[in-house]
């Protein structure tokens, strides 16, 4: 069991971290939430039904923990941290390695939900549409349409600038 969990961490921690970082845009918060995700995965592994991939399951946990963090911050009237750290820019440059990567990243963060998250899951996490739909409790077709709309919105914003 320990070996399986170590393997899950080794295989998916990087992807889960990048996904959380794309949501919260704060390196320290992303690290904290990653640890929470992995703890929840370890303690709840026996509840994993296998309806989706392990990666999709971990992303669902990450999304829910991030949303809980936002709700707690709102309830305590604390500002939600919006700091974009230099490490994030380096991360995106490594991921896409193009001059437009940072501009696209900025435009993605300007999208409203669920478009921002669907686009991020598809492009940066490279999830299948069915897996993205499962994270939201919707269908793969819903994820495909949402991704298309997100792309159209980004293209429109690029033309406006």
C-alpha angles and dihedrals in degrees: 000000000000090000091052092051092047088052092050090052092047093048101041112021093089094051093044091049093051090048093051090045090053089054101044101024090213120111096205095047090047090054091049093048091047089057090048091050092051092046091050090047092051095047093042101038091110088059093056103114098191094237087133137016120287088247092055090047091052091048089052090052090048093050093049094047091049092050089049089051090053092049092050091048090050092048091052091043090238119151113253106238113250100174113140105207123210089243089066092059090050090049093054092046089054092047099049104011095203136118091242095052096095093044091051090046090053091049092048090055089051090060119100121239134302091024094059094051095043091050091047093049092049100042105030102026092034093219122166118251091248090055092048090050090050091054089057095039090246137106130281088246090057089053091048092052092045091050091050091050091048090053091049091051092050092049090049092050090049091053091050093056 
